[in-house]
Amino acid sequence: MPPQWRVTDGLTDLALQPYGQRLLDELLGSMPRPTMEISGGPEILRAAGDEVEAALLPTTDAGAWQVVSARVSVWNVDCGLLCITYQLPDGIVASGDVVAEVAPAVQLMVPAVTRILRATLPAPDGADEVFVLWANATFAVRVERDCDAARRRAIAEELTPDGVDCTPDGARDGVLRVGSHTTAVVSDFEARPAQLLSRLTGVHHVCWAAALRYDAVLSAELSRIDPGRANISMSALEEQAERILTGYHRIRLFRLGYSSVEAHLDAAGGTVWNALEQQWKFQLVLTTLDERLDFVRTLHQQLVGRLQDRRSRLLNELVLAFTFLNIFAIVLAALTFVALPSLDVGLLASVIGLVMLFANLSAYLVFRRQINDPSRRSNV
């Protein structure tokens, strides 16, 4: 790892209440949070080669973009985040639609970002290859301190026309707006409103990625479950049960951790968090994830129950067969014991033995049909 990289462990991107350190440590152990972060400047973007790829240094109509900083963070929900901060050219504001100029360039970065992440965070053996789900932009606009609130709101609305205002109560040094992308209009880029919006937006990006990844895992598990398959084995179901149990545990931990975040955010963080959740409709994503998880568990349990019923019927057949064979053996032994040397009596004993054999076989077949016929069992 290059010496100019800074590696930090145990970070939190959440704006929590001012709890004591011990309580914070316990809460952060279950909430979505970065476990490691690599931060630095443009050198991070050179992880995949000696030079920064042109896609990561776009030049749009207003001029070239300059990299201010970059950070890669690994989170405790099986996902990560790459944040690149750019200084946009001054002329971009006067060039017309800023979003229309910036958004395509951000999307073109995805292949290069994927290569950087694979070089920086190589996947361990047997793990999924690192890939990028999507890219999104957060705009930070710096204005003079004497810029009035109405002007700041107008700038934010122009950059995020499909959004809602989520400026925390009492925030005098910034206007925040959340939509398909997010905007902060502040007098200082290091001010808390700008940092708050950037960090919480990153948290929601990671949670979205985790939810979609878990949903994809459940979809793959569903594709392995075939209710019409007749030759399914108990061993295959047991292996699948282990995978489902592992996935259930991880997904429920993620859901419980996410649900507990809002209750422990401070007032400003809660305002931004709610706006992000509502505008990005994340609750619908979580509802879909819960429904798919319940469906996978229910379908698997039904398959296990069906296989157990099949085995129970087989066991009943074996018990029934041995029962009738024992009855026939007892009758045959009794006839042999009382048989006389007379030919007529010996012949009579043989005839009675054959009749008892056919009677036992007929009774066995009748009972076997009743055991294996679901319609007969349902009518009882």
C-alpha positions as CSV (number, residue, x, y, z in Angstrom):
1,M,0.0,0.0,0.0
2,P,1.5,3.4,-1.0
3,P,2.8,5.3,2.1
4,Q,0.8,8.4,1.3
5,W,-2.5,6.5,1.8
6,R,-4.1,7.0,5.2
7,V,-5.9,3.9,6.7
8,T,-8.4,4.5,9.5
9,D,-10.3,1.8,11.4
10,G,-13.6,2.1,13.3
11,L,-15.1,5.1,11.7
12,T,-18.7,6.2,11.8
13,D,-20.5,8.3,9.1
14,L,-23.6,8.6,11.3
15,A,-24.5,11.8,13.2
16,L,-25.5,10.2,16.5
17,Q,-26.6,11.6,19.7
18,P,-23.8,12.7,22.1
19,Y,-23.7,9.3,24.0
20,G,-20.9,8.1,26.1
21,Q,-18.1,6.3,24.3
22,R,-19.0,2.8,25.6
23,L,-22.6,3.1,24.5
24,L,-21.5,4.5,21.1
25,D,-19.2,1.5,20.6
26,E,-22.1,-0.9,21.4
27,L,-24.5,0.9,19.1
28,L,-22.0,1.2,16.2
29,G,-21.3,-2.5,16.4
30,S,-24.7,-3.3,15.0
31,M,-25.4,-0.2,12.8
32,P,-24.2,0.2,9.2
33,R,-20.7,1.7,9.4
34,P,-17.3,1.7,7.7
35,T,-14.9,-0.7,9.3
36,M,-11.9,0.6,7.4
37,E,-11.2,3.7,5.2
38,I,-8.4,4.5,2.8
39,S,-8.2,8.2,2.2
40,G,-5.9,10.5,0.3
41,G,-5.6,12.5,-2.9
42,P,-5.3,11.7,-6.6
43,E,-2.8,8.9,-5.8
44,I,-5.7,6.6,-4.8
45,L,-7.0,6.9,-8.4
46,R,-3.6,5.5,-9.6
47,A,-4.1,2.2,-7.9
48,A,-4.9,0.5,-11.3
49,G,-2.0,2.0,-13.2
50,D,0.7,4.7,-13.3
51,E,-1.6,7.4,-14.6
52,V,-5.1,8.4,-13.7
53,E,-7.5,7.2,-16.4
54,A,-9.0,10.0,-18.5
55,A,-12.6,9.0,-17.5
56,L,-11.7,10.0,-13.9
57,L,-10.4,13.4,-15.0
58,P,-13.2,14.5,-17.2
59,T,-13.1,17.7,-19.2
60,T,-16.5,19.1,-20.0
61,D,-17.5,22.2,-21.9
62,A,-16.8,24.4,-18.9
63,G,-13.3,23.0,-18.4
64,A,-11.3,20.3,-16.7
65,W,-12.2,18.8,-13.3
66,Q,-9.6,18.7,-10.5
67,V,-9.5,15.9,-7.9
68,V,-9.5,17.3,-4.4
69,S,-9.6,14.1,-2.4
70,A,-10.7,10.4,-2.6
71,R,-11.6,7.8,0.0
72,V,-12.4,4.1,-0.2
73,S,-14.3,2.6,2.7
74,V,-15.2,-1.0,3.5
75,W,-18.5,-1.4,5.5
76,N,-19.8,-4.1,7.8
77,V,-22.7,-4.9,5.4
78,D,-20.7,-6.6,2.7
79,C,-20.4,-3.4,0.6
80,G,-18.1,-0.5,0.2
81,L,-18.0,3.1,-0.9
82,L,-15.7,5.2,-3.1
83,C,-16.1,9.0,-2.8
84,I,-14.2,11.3,-5.1
85,T,-14.3,15.0,-4.5
86,Y,-13.9,17.3,-7.5
87,Q,-13.3,21.0,-7.9
88,L,-15.5,21.9,-10.9
89,P,-14.4,24.7,-13.2
90,D,-15.9,28.1,-12.3
91,G,-17.4,28.5,-15.7
92,I,-19.7,25.5,-15.2
93,V,-22.3,27.6,-13.4
94,A,-22.6,29.8,-16.4
95,S,-22.7,27.0,-18.9
96,G,-26.4,26.2,-18.4
97,D,-27.7,23.0,-16.9
98,V,-25.0,21.8,-14.5
99,V,-26.6,18.5,-13.8
100,A,-26.9,17.7,-17.5
101,E,-23.2,18.3,-17.9
102,V,-22.0,16.5,-14.8
103,A,-24.3,13.4,-14.7
104,P,-23.0,11.8,-18.0
105,A,-19.4,12.2,-17.0
106,V,-20.1,10.6,-13.6
107,Q,-21.7,7.5,-15.3
108,L,-18.7,7.2,-17.6
109,M,-16.4,6.8,-14.6
110,V,-18.0,3.4,-13.5
111,P,-15.6,1.1,-15.5
112,A,-12.5,3.0,-14.3
113,V,-13.8,3.0,-10.7
114,T,-14.4,-0.7,-10.9
115,R,-10.8,-1.3,-11.9
116,I,-9.6,0.9,-9.1
117,L,-11.7,-1.0,-6.5
118,R,-10.6,-4.4,-7.7
119,A,-6.9,-3.3,-7.5
120,T,-7.4,-1.6,-4.1
121,L,-9.7,-4.2,-2.5
122,P,-8.9,-7.6,-4.1
123,A,-11.6,-10.1,-3.4
124,P,-10.5,-13.1,-1.3
125,D,-10.6,-16.6,-2.8
126,G,-14.1,-17.8,-3.3
127,A,-15.7,-14.4,-2.8
128,D,-17.7,-12.4,-5.3
129,E,-15.7,-10.2,-7.6
130,V,-15.7,-6.5,-6.7
131,F,-18.1,-4.6,-8.8
132,V,-19.9,-1.2,-8.9
133,L,-23.6,-0.9,-8.6
134,W,-24.1,2.7,-9.6
135,A,-22.6,6.3,-9.4
136,N,-24.3,9.4,-8.1
137,A,-23.4,13.0,-7.5
138,T,-23.6,15.3,-4.5
139,F,-23.3,19.0,-5.4
140,A,-21.7,21.4,-2.9
141,V,-22.0,25.1,-3.9
142,R,-20.0,27.7,-1.9
143,V,-21.6,31.2,-1.5
144,E,-20.7,34.3,0.4
145,R,-21.6,34.3,4.1
146,D,-24.0,37.3,3.5
147,C,-25.9,35.4,0.9
148,D,-29.5,35.4,2.0
149,A,-31.5,32.1,2.6
150,A,-33.8,32.7,-0.3
151,R,-31.0,32.9,-2.8
152,R,-29.4,29.8,-1.3
153,R,-32.7,27.9,-1.7
154,A,-33.1,29.1,-5.3
155,I,-29.6,27.7,-6.1
156,A,-30.4,24.4,-4.4
157,E,-33.7,24.1,-6.3
158,E,-32.0,24.8,-9.6
159,L,-29.5,22.0,-9.1
160,T,-32.1,19.5,-7.5
161,P,-35.5,20.4,-9.0
162,D,-37.0,17.0,-8.1
163,G,-36.0,17.2,-4.5
164,V,-37.2,18.5,-1.1
165,D,-35.6,20.8,1.3
166,C,-34.0,19.0,4.3
167,T,-32.2,21.9,6.0
168,P,-32.1,21.1,9.7
169,D,-33.8,23.6,12.0
170,G,-31.4,26.2,13.2
171,A,-28.9,25.6,10.4
172,R,-27.8,29.2,9.4
173,D,-24.9,28.3,7.3
174,G,-26.4,26.1,4.7
175,V,-29.3,24.9,2.6
176,L,-29.6,21.1,2.0
177,R,-31.8,19.5,-0.7
178,V,-32.4,15.8,-1.5
179,G,-33.7,14.4,-4.7
180,S,-32.3,12.0,-7.3
181,H,-29.1,13.6,-6.3
182,T,-28.3,15.9,-3.4
183,T,-27.2,19.5,-3.1
184,A,-25.7,21.6,-0.3
185,V,-25.4,25.4,-0.6
186,V,-23.0,26.5,2.1
187,S,-20.4,29.3,2.8
188,D,-17.8,26.7,3.8
189,F,-17.3,23.3,2.3
190,E,-16.0,22.1,5.7
191,A,-19.2,23.3,7.5
192,R,-21.2,20.7,9.3
193,P,-24.3,20.9,6.9
194,A,-22.2,20.0,3.9
195,Q,-20.3,17.2,5.7
196,L,-23.6,15.9,7.2
197,L,-25.3,15.6,3.8
198,S,-22.2,14.0,2.2
199,R,-21.7,11.4,4.9
200,L,-25.4,10.4,5.3
201,T,-25.8,10.2,1.5
202,G,-22.9,7.8,1.5
203,V,-24.5,5.7,4.2
204,H,-27.7,5.4,2.2
205,H,-25.7,4.5,-0.9
206,V,-24.1,1.6,1.0
207,C,-27.5,0.5,2.5
208,W,-29.0,0.5,-1.0
209,A,-26.1,-1.6,-2.3
210,A,-26.4,-4.0,0.6
211,A,-30.2,-4.4,0.1
212,L,-29.9,-5.0,-3.6
213,R,-27.0,-7.5,-3.1
214,Y,-29.0,-9.4,-0.5
215,D,-32.0,-9.3,-2.8
216,A,-29.9,-10.8,-5.6
217,V,-28.7,-13.6,-3.3
218,L,-32.3,-14.5,-2.4
219,S,-33.2,-14.4,-6.1
220,A,-30.4,-16.9,-6.9
221,E,-31.6,-19.1,-4.0
222,L,-35.1,-19.0,-5.3
223,S,-33.9,-20.2,-8.7
224,R,-32.4,-23.3,-7.0
225,I,-35.8,-24.2,-5.5
226,D,-37.9,-26.2,-7.9
227,P,-41.2,-27.3,-6.4
228,G,-41.9,-29.6,-9.3
229,R,-38.7,-31.5,-8.9
230,A,-39.4,-35.2,-8.0
231,N,-35.9,-36.5,-7.2
232,I,-34.9,-33.8,-4.7
233,S,-32.9,-35.3,-1.8
234,M,-32.8,-34.5,1.9
235,S,-29.1,-33.8,1.7
236,A,-29.6,-31.1,-0.9
237,L,-32.3,-29.5,1.2
238,E,-30.1,-29.6,4.2
239,E,-27.3,-27.8,2.3
240,Q,-29.8,-25.3,1.1
241,A,-31.2,-24.8,4.6
242,E,-27.7,-23.9,5.8
243,R,-27.3,-21.3,3.1
244,I,-30.8,-19.9,3.8
245,L,-30.1,-19.7,7.5
246,T,-26.8,-17.9,6.9
247,G,-28.5,-15.5,4.6
248,Y,-31.4,-15.0,6.9
249,H,-29.0,-14.2,9.8
250,R,-27.1,-11.6,7.8
251,I,-30.2,-10.0,6.3
252,R,-31.9,-9.7,9.6
253,L,-28.8,-8.2,11.2
254,F,-28.7,-5.6,8.4
255,R,-32.4,-4.8,8.8
256,L,-32.2,-4.5,12.6
257,G,-29.1,-2.3,12.3
258,Y,-30.6,-0.1,9.7
259,S,-33.9,0.3,11.7
260,S,-32.1,1.3,14.8
261,V,-30.2,4.2,13.2
262,E,-33.0,6.8,13.1
263,A,-33.7,6.5,16.8
264,H,-30.2,7.4,17.7
265,L,-29.5,10.3,15.2
266,D,-29.3,13.8,16.5
267,A,-31.9,16.3,15.3
268,A,-30.0,17.5,12.2
269,G,-29.0,14.0,11.2
270,G,-32.6,12.7,11.6
271,T,-33.9,15.4,9.3
272,V,-31.5,14.5,6.5
273,W,-31.9,10.8,7.1
274,N,-35.7,11.0,6.7
275,A,-35.5,13.0,3.6
276,L,-33.1,10.6,2.0
277,E,-35.2,7.6,3.0
278,Q,-38.5,9.1,1.6
279,Q,-37.0,10.6,-1.6
280,W,-35.2,7.4,-2.5
281,K,-38.1,5.2,-1.4
282,F,-35.8,3.0,0.5
283,Q,-38.6,1.5,2.7
284,L,-40.1,-0.1,-0.4
285,V,-36.7,-1.7,-1.1
286,L,-36.6,-3.1,2.4
287,T,-40.2,-4.3,2.2
288,T,-39.4,-6.2,-1.0
289,L,-36.3,-7.7,0.7
290,D,-38.4,-8.9,3.7
291,E,-41.1,-10.4,1.4
292,R,-38.5,-12.2,-0.7
293,L,-36.8,-13.5,2.5
294,D,-40.1,-14.8,3.9
295,F,-41.0,-16.4,0.6
296,V,-37.7,-18.3,0.4
297,R,-38.0,-19.6,3.9
298,T,-41.7,-20.6,3.5
299,L,-41.0,-22.4,0.2
300,H,-38.1,-24.2,1.5
301,Q,-40.0,-25.3,4.6
302,Q,-42.8,-26.6,2.4
303,L,-40.4,-28.6,0.3
304,V,-38.8,-30.1,3.5
305,G,-42.3,-30.9,4.8
306,R,-43.2,-32.6,1.5
307,L,-40.1,-34.7,1.5
308,Q,-40.7,-35.7,5.1
309,D,-44.3,-36.7,4.2
310,R,-42.9,-38.9,1.4
311,R,-40.5,-40.5,3.8
312,S,-43.2,-41.0,6.4
313,R,-45.4,-42.8,3.8
314,L,-42.5,-45.1,2.9
315,L,-41.9,-45.9,6.6
316,N,-45.6,-46.6,7.0
317,E,-45.5,-49.0,4.1
318,L,-42.5,-50.9,5.6
319,V,-44.3,-51.2,8.9
320,L,-47.4,-52.4,7.3
321,A,-45.6,-54.9,5.1
322,F,-43.7,-56.4,8.1
323,T,-47.0,-56.5,10.1
324,F,-48.8,-58.6,7.5
325,L,-45.8,-60.8,7.0
326,N,-45.6,-61.5,10.7
327,I,-49.3,-62.4,10.7
328,F,-48.8,-64.8,7.8
329,A,-45.8,-66.3,9.5
330,I,-47.7,-66.9,12.8
331,V,-50.7,-68.5,10.9
332,L,-48.3,-70.7,8.9
333,A,-46.4,-71.8,12.0
334,A,-49.7,-72.7,13.7
335,L,-50.9,-74.8,10.7
336,T,-47.6,-76.6,10.6
337,F,-47.7,-77.3,14.3
338,V,-51.2,-78.9,14.2
339,A,-50.8,-80.6,10.8
340,L,-51.4,-84.5,10.8
341,P,-49.6,-87.0,8.6
342,S,-52.8,-87.6,6.7
343,L,-52.6,-86.4,3.0
344,D,-56.0,-84.7,3.3
345,V,-55.1,-82.7,6.4
346,G,-51.7,-81.7,5.0
347,L,-53.3,-80.6,1.7
348,L,-55.9,-78.6,3.7
349,A,-53.2,-76.9,5.7
350,S,-51.4,-75.9,2.4
351,V,-54.6,-74.5,0.9
352,I,-55.4,-72.5,4.1
353,G,-51.8,-71.1,4.1
354,L,-52.1,-70.0,0.4
355,V,-55.5,-68.3,1.2
356,M,-54.0,-66.5,4.2
357,L,-51.1,-65.3,2.0
358,F,-53.4,-63.9,-0.6
359,A,-55.6,-62.3,2.1
360,N,-52.6,-60.7,3.7
361,L,-51.4,-59.4,0.3
362,S,-54.8,-58.0,-0.6
363,A,-55.2,-56.3,2.8
364,Y,-51.6,-54.8,2.5
365,L,-52.4,-53.4,-1.0
366,V,-55.7,-51.8,0.3
367,F,-54.0,-50.2,3.3
368,R,-51.0,-49.1,1.1
369,R,-53.4,-47.3,-1.3
370,Q,-55.1,-45.5,1.6
371,I,-51.7,-44.4,3.0
372,N,-50.4,-43.1,-0.3
373,D,-53.6,-41.5,-1.7
374,P,-53.8,-37.9,-0.5
375,S,-57.4,-37.5,-1.5
376,R,-58.4,-40.4,0.7
377,R,-56.4,-39.0,3.6
378,S,-58.0,-35.6,3.2
379,N,-61.5,-37.0,3.3
380,V,-61.0,-38.9,6.5
